[in-house]
Amino acid sequence: MQPQKFRVAVAGASGYAGGEFLRLAANHPNLEIGALTAHSQAGKKLGEVHPHLRSRADITLKNTTAENLAGHDVVVLALPHGASGEIAAELEKQPNKPTIIDLGADHRLIDKKAWEKFYGSKHMGTYTYGLPELINGKSERALGAAPATKQRELLANTKEIAVPGCNVIATTLALQPGIAEGALNPNDIVAVLVNGYSGAGKEPKPHLIASEALGSAKPYAVGGTHRHIPEIKQNLGVAGGGFIPPNVSSPLTADDYSISFTPTLAPMSRGILAVVTAGLSQAWQIMLDTDTSDNKEQFKQWLRDIWINAYKAEPFVEVLPVGQWPATGDIAGSNTAIMQVGLDEAANKVIIICAIDNLVKGTAGSAIQSLNLALGLPETTGLPVNGVAP
């Protein structure tokens, strides 16, 4: 029996995100590639802009218009922020509306004011958030039980998907189990990320050329200016949405979280290493302070168990064994996120380090993972869990 096929158009196919979607889709048994579009690269063969995509090399890139994208089951918008909103609005009006997956930022945020503050343009609405692992509130459960999640159910009943930002995915996966459990202080979170240059896009800019980038690491969007910050806070508000801290009358929301977020470009082509530290919540700090030295190791295991239980059923998230720490090279090319959790006793800080491939789990892999759910396919279809080495 032949597998059911879904015809897919990709807008922005000449960029890194669009190219990575096509690379993964080439091994997906249910996806059939249709129109591929671009802006400045329109008229070229795909093989001219993505020489590694040999199986699609002879496809000619068309102009990015709603007309060229029409008539497909799925439309992937791999466009810069501000560019996908108008195209999506036209596609939404079509009689046979396709499933739309926006890899850009236009439909991620719920808060209109946050969008306008960080992006400076009109808010184009909110799509279903494309992170199947997102913890959606805290259920009534015993310590260590798996958190509740409704995100897969929401994705299975949508035709509009907003894929998260790559930095957001790494930071959210690192923090959300501790937030949902109430183990972390929402006002004491610091995230420093090491990012590969592909996250900056394919457009040539002086600071992205090899002579500037090789042998140098440089921070960007410092001091609370990065556009992923409101999205991270939005996710933490969802993950901790059912948690009511002591002496507080209502559950925490996105506005109750404070995070210092600093991304840093490093001379590697792909990958994100998120180093996240957070203070213990008041309740967990009391637990630590009252523990005897003999019980410290038990406390650390209780802490690790939060993350282990949160992700033990997840096909693409893994908490590493004690003593192993994530490296971006270990998951290059895969849809796997790996992490480790530790406790800095001297500083009273929880340390969570998470590594992802920014183009796979950080973008195109999460897109296909969410699309599989929306199309009624097994979530893992067509997605690699193994990386490439060296």
Buried (B, 14 or more C-beta within 10 A) or exposed (E): EEEEEBBBBBBBBBBBBBBBBBBBBBEBEBBBBBBBBBBEBBEEBBBEBBEEBEEBEEBEBBEBBBEBBBBBBBBBBBBBBBBBBBBBEEBBEEEEEBBBBBBBBBBBBBBEEBBEEBBEEEBBBBBBBBBBBBBBBBEEEEEEEBBBBEBBEBBBEBBBBBBBBBBBBBBBBBBBBBBBBBBBBBEBBBBBBBBBBBBBEBEEEEEBEEEBBEEEEEEEBEEEEBBBBBBBBBBBBBBBBBBEBEEEEEBBBBEBBBBBBBBBBBBBEBBBBBBBBBBBBEEBBEBBEEBEEEEEEEBBEBBBBBBBBBBEEBBBBBBBEEEEBBBBBBBBBBBBBBBBBBBEEEEBBBBBBBBBBBBBBBBBBBBBBBBBBBBEBEBBBBBBEEBEEE
